[in-house]
Amino acid sequence: MSEDKKDIAQSQQEALSGIRWNESGLLPAVVQDARTLEVLMFAYMNPESLRLSLESGQTWFWSRSRSELWHKGGTSGNTQAITSIHYDCDSDTLLVKVVPEGPACHTGENSCFFREIPLDSPATAEAAGGTVNSAAAGHDRFAVLGELERVIAEREVNRPEGAYTTYLFDKGVDKILKKVGEEASETIIAAKNKDNAELRLEVSDLIYHLLVLLQERKLPLDEILEELSARHERPRRD
């Protein structure tokens, strides 16, 4: 075993030694999409399922109803690749961040939390400074990009008939690159014509096709954002 792996194994053991399992030997686990930050599901882990999750890099849980280990997506193919595991201040709950290969819910919904209880609370709107626009609020401002990335990834895997994204993946990278070039040119023309309405449409088309290209190249949007963040943090030279 390399020194790096030994260090990781030691760090894992130190973290696990502080975990507080409940009276049934279980630990609640909240699963979150690492890209969109959407909460996908809630389940329980026991020591064995947590060990398997750490070893395999995919989520394993303990089914309380069946009293058996449960590999998420083992049957459906909707596995969840783990990017990180966090535990809370009381060491009795896990937050598992994942990149899902498909819907988390058995109903086919992306998240198990797809049903909402309507609220009628003036205080909520006042605290938010008026009407809340989820697409523009706080850290959710760019959530649509993560959601679009997820949908594009699903289209590549499932290839639904008649979908434009399916058409692009079927045609391959040359077709995708051609569309990126076309949309970039149309964006330039719209800007040159000082037509903001057209520019909005063309930039939207360009971003979509760039996300398709990133998916084809298996380059996560997160890596682009990390690069932008790193550039922002670098000292200016002027």
Secondary structure, DSSP 4 states (H G I P E B T S, - for coil): --HHHHHHHHHHHHHHTT----TTS-EEEEEEETTT--EEEEEEE-HHHHHHHHHHSB-EEEETTTTEEEETTTTTS--EEEEEEEE-TTS--EEEEEEESS-SSTTS-SSS---------HHHHHHTTSS--TTTSGGGGGHHHHHHHHHHHHHHHH--TT-HHHHHHHH-HHHHHHHHHHHHHHHHHHHHTT-HHHHHHHHHHHHHHHHHHHHHTT--HHHHHHHHHHHHHSPP--
